[in-house]
Amino acid sequence: MAERKEKLEIPVEVRLNSGNLTIEEVCALATRSKTGFYEDLKAGLVAVRKIGRKSVVPGPIAAAYISGRPLPQVA
């Protein structure tokens, strides 16, 4: 039988600096609904990155969005 690899959990605080957060995590931290998040996405207040079929928010962008700062430029 194949062994299952354990999923490495990286704390949100670390991912806010140099990782990615899910849209659900950003909504919870910003106390914003998913509908409100997607409205902000359309307005250009937040940006997402696609990894395969999944959308994620880069950490620095999530940190700025949560605190209400303008979007940083992320490659």
Secondary structure, DSSP 8 states (H G I E B T S, - for coil): -----------HHHHHHHSEEEHHHHHHHHT--HHHHHHHHHHTSS--EEETTEEEEEHHHHHHHHHT-------
